[in-house]
Amino acid sequence: MFTVTDMTPTHLDAVYEVELNSFSIPWSKNEIRREIEENKHAVYKVALTETGEVAGYAGLWHVVNEGHITNLAVDIPYRRMGVGALLLESLITLAQEREMLGLTLEVRIGNAAAQKLYTKYGFKPEGLRKNYYSDTGEDAVIMWKYFEV
């Protein structure tokens, strides 16, 4: 059983470990801290285990009337347990509560598992960012989920 709550500075060390375990170009701990403490447009959530361990995190930027999902990551021991879906659902709910027109994100073209999750929740590919990822030169698929107005 997992619960989703707002990310706070107390989660920073654990979230940074999830970041390191999840991305080939991880954000620094200071970048994550700035997102939760200084970026007025950012909202970050953590999924916690029953014992309070961080199982994953996700965040978005609320820009005018849309949301841009910045990161969604689940720590290795908790993958394929519904944590990613729970975090994505929390961002969708937040976006709807804030009356955003939709949510967008970029995902590696080779990350079929993530694309499958996003598609399950109504995201559709709308474009491509060529050579988006500097570590491999891999393209990013731009996906959107629009809400009924």
N, C-alpha and C positions, 0 to 999 in steps of 0.2 A: 504494500500500500504506500502510495506516495501522495504528498500534498504540494501544492504550488503556492508560493508566497512571493512577496516583493523581495528582490535582492537588496541586501544591506552591506555595509562595509565588513560586518562580521563574517560574511560568506566569501570574502575576497580571496583568501588563500586557497580554499577548496575549489572555487570557480576557476582560478588560475590553473590549478592542476587539471581540471576537466579540459580547459583550453589547450594546454600542452599535449594532452592525450588525444585530442580530437582534430587539430589542424596542423598542416605542414607549415603554415605561416601564422603562428599564434600571435594574438595581441599580447602586449606586455601587461604585467600586473598593474602598472601605472595607467595604461590606456583604459583598462577595465575600471579602475578606481575613478578615473575622470568621467567615464560614462555614467556611473551611478551617483557621483557626488556633484558634478559640475554641468553636465549636459541636460539642460532643462527640457529638451525635446526627447530624451531617452527614457524608456521604461524597460527595466530588466526584471525577470522572474527567475526563481530557482525552484527546482523540484527537490523535495527533501524526503528522505526515508523516514520510517517510523522512529528511528533513533536520532534523527536530525542531521544525518550526513547529506551532503549535496550530491544528488544523483545526476543532475544536469541543469542547464540554464538556457535561457533564451531572452532575446531583447529586440526592441524595435525603436525606431525613431518616428515620432509623430510630426510629420512635416505638412503644414497647412491642413489639408483634408485627407491625407493618405498616410499609410504606415509603411516603413521600409524595415523589413526584418534584417537585422544586422548579423546575428549569430543564433544558432540553435545547436546545442551540443549535449550529448549524453555520455557520461563516463563509462568506460569499458565494461565494468561489472554489471551495469544496469541496462545495457543495450538489449533491444528486442524484448523489452518488458513493458512497453507502452509509455515510457517516460517521454520520448520525443512527441508522441501524439498528445499527451497531457499538456506539455508545454505549448505546443502549437495551438491547441484548443484554447488555452488561456490567452494567447495573443489575439486570436480571432475574436474571442469574447470582449477583450479590452477594446479592440478596434471598433466593434459594433457599438459598444457602450459610448464610445467617443464620437460616434456617427461618422467614422471615416468612410470614404468612398470605396476603399479597397486596400489590399496589402500587396507588396511586391518584395521580391528577393532575387538574389543570384545564387545559383548552385552549379557546382562543377558538372560539366557535360558527362563525365564518367561516373558520377555519383548516382547510380540507378536507385539505390535504396532511399536516398533522400527525395529524389524526384517522385518515386512511388508514393511516399508519405504525403508530399505536398499535393500530388494529383488526387489522392484519396480525399483530401480536404477542399477540393475545388479549385486549386491553383492550376493555371494553364500556361504552357510556354507561349511567350509573346515576342521573343527576340533572342539575340545572341550577342554576347560581348566577346569579341575575338581576343585571344591571348590575354584573358583577364587575370589569370593566376600567374604571378611572376616566377614562382618556383618551377613550374613545368611548362608555362606557355599555354596551358589548357584553356579552352573557351568556357564561358559561363552561360548557362541558360537563364534568361530573365523570365520569371514566372509571376503571374498576377492572379489575385483572387478579388473579384469585384463584389460589392454588396448591393442588394436592392436598395434603391433610394426612396 
